[in-house]
Amino acid sequence: MKYLKISLTIIVVLAIYFIYLFIPNRIILTGNDNFGKSANDPNLGILQIQYWNKWMPYKSIDSINSGFYFQNSRMVVQNTFISSAKSTFIVDDVAAVLTFIAIDAGNNKTYVKYECIIENRGFSPMARIKNYQASKKMEKDLAVIIQAAKKHYTN
């Protein structure tokens, strides 16, 4: 019986250690793509957040809070700067800062990069696992959003 308790304790400690070792404190989802239109276009540039409802693949929209609802997530648009647009991306009550950065690449093209950061510094191993699973859902939804944006801005 003594060896069974010791073995179970070692297994539990190793499982918790594994979670903290392999799931990082900061989960960063990033990607980039080249779009067919200029980022400086005053009406169609990717950073013009007032036109996002024309291309965003949302299920519903919250015009009061500047939010888009998707299949598994939602995005609340916060603000835009000269070369970036920030929003909060939420999946399963896990919030992440999502930033779109657009740089004019010449020849009427735009280099667009997105970066989504999830702070995962909680003490609970279950919360770390939940945040990691939410990051995988975010990654899928972001791929759909980027493809919709690319299709819109390439036409």
C-alpha positions in Angstrom: 0.0 0.0 0.0 2.9 2.3 0.8 4.4 1.9 -2.6 1.1 2.6 -4.3 0.7 5.9 -2.5 4.3 6.9 -3.4 3.8 5.9 -7.0 0.5 7.8 -7.3 2.1 10.9 -5.7 5.0 10.7 -8.1 2.7 10.4 -11.1 0.6 13.4 -9.9 3.7 15.6 -9.3 5.1 14.6 -12.7 1.8 15.4 -14.4 1.6 18.9 -12.8 5.3 19.4 -13.7 4.6 18.4 -17.3 1.8 21.0 -17.5 4.0 23.8 -16.2 7.0 22.7 -18.3 5.3 22.4 -21.7 2.4 25.0 -21.6 4.1 28.4 -21.7 3.3 31.4 -19.4 2.6 33.4 -22.5 0.9 31.9 -25.5 1.5 33.8 -28.7 -0.4 33.1 -31.9 1.1 34.9 -34.8 0.8 34.9 -38.6 1.3 37.1 -41.6 0.1 37.4 -45.2 0.3 39.7 -48.2 -2.8 41.4 -49.3 -3.5 42.8 -52.8 -4.5 46.4 -51.9 -2.6 49.2 -50.2 -2.8 49.6 -46.4 -2.9 53.4 -47.0 -6.2 53.2 -48.9 -8.5 55.5 -46.9 -11.6 53.5 -47.6 -10.5 49.9 -47.9 -7.4 49.6 -45.8 -7.4 46.7 -43.3 -6.9 49.1 -40.4 -10.1 51.0 -41.2 -12.1 49.3 -38.4 -15.3 51.0 -39.4 -15.4 48.8 -42.6 -14.7 45.5 -40.9 -18.3 44.6 -41.0 -18.1 44.3 -44.8 -15.6 41.4 -44.8 -15.6 40.0 -41.3 -17.1 36.4 -41.3 -19.2 37.0 -38.2 -22.4 35.2 -37.1 -23.8 38.4 -35.4 -22.6 41.9 -34.7 -22.8 44.1 -31.6 -22.7 47.6 -33.0 -23.0 49.2 -29.6 -19.8 47.6 -28.2 -18.0 47.3 -31.5 -18.1 43.5 -31.3 -18.3 40.6 -33.6 -19.6 37.1 -32.6 -18.3 34.1 -34.4 -19.0 30.3 -34.1 -16.9 29.7 -31.0 -15.5 33.2 -30.1 -16.1 36.9 -30.1 -14.0 39.9 -30.8 -14.4 43.4 -29.3 -12.6 46.0 -31.4 -10.9 48.6 -29.3 -9.0 51.1 -31.3 -6.7 51.7 -34.3 -3.4 53.5 -34.5 -1.3 54.6 -37.5 -0.2 51.1 -38.4 -2.1 48.8 -36.1 -5.6 47.9 -34.9 -6.1 46.4 -31.5 -9.0 44.2 -30.2 -9.8 41.7 -27.6 -10.4 38.2 -28.8 -12.4 36.0 -26.4 -12.9 32.2 -26.5 -14.4 30.2 -23.6 -14.0 33.2 -21.3 -10.3 33.4 -22.1 -9.4 36.9 -23.3 -6.4 37.7 -25.5 -5.1 40.9 -27.0 -5.3 40.7 -30.8 -3.2 43.2 -32.8 -3.3 43.6 -36.6 -0.3 45.4 -38.1 -0.3 46.6 -41.7 2.7 47.8 -43.6 2.6 49.1 -47.1 4.8 46.7 -49.2 4.8 48.7 -52.4 3.3 47.8 -55.8 -0.1 48.3 -54.3 0.3 45.5 -51.8 0.1 45.3 -48.0 2.0 43.1 -45.6 -0.4 42.2 -42.8 0.7 40.5 -39.5 -1.5 39.5 -36.6 -0.4 38.7 -33.1 -2.7 37.3 -30.4 -1.3 37.1 -26.9 -2.8 35.0 -24.0 -1.3 35.6 -20.6 -1.1 32.2 -19.0 0.5 32.9 -15.6 -2.1 31.4 -13.4 -1.2 28.9 -10.7 -3.9 26.4 -11.5 -2.8 23.7 -13.9 -6.4 23.3 -15.1 -6.6 27.0 -16.0 -3.3 26.6 -18.0 -4.8 23.7 -19.9 -8.1 25.6 -20.5 -6.1 28.6 -21.9 -4.1 26.3 -24.1 -7.2 24.7 -25.5 -8.7 28.1 -26.1 -5.6 29.2 -28.0 -6.1 26.3 -30.4 -9.7 27.5 -31.0 -8.5 31.0 -31.5 -5.9 29.9 -34.0 -8.6 28.3 -36.1 -10.9 31.3 -36.0 -8.0 33.7 -36.8 -7.2 31.7 -39.9 -10.8 32.1 -41.1 -10.7 35.8 -40.3 -7.4 36.3 -42.2 -8.7 34.4 -45.2 -11.8 36.5 -45.3 -9.8 39.7 -45.1 -7.4 38.5 -47.8 -10.3 37.6 -50.1 -11.9 41.0 -49.6 -8.8 43.1 -49.9 -7.5 41.2 -53.0 -10.6 41.9 -55.0 
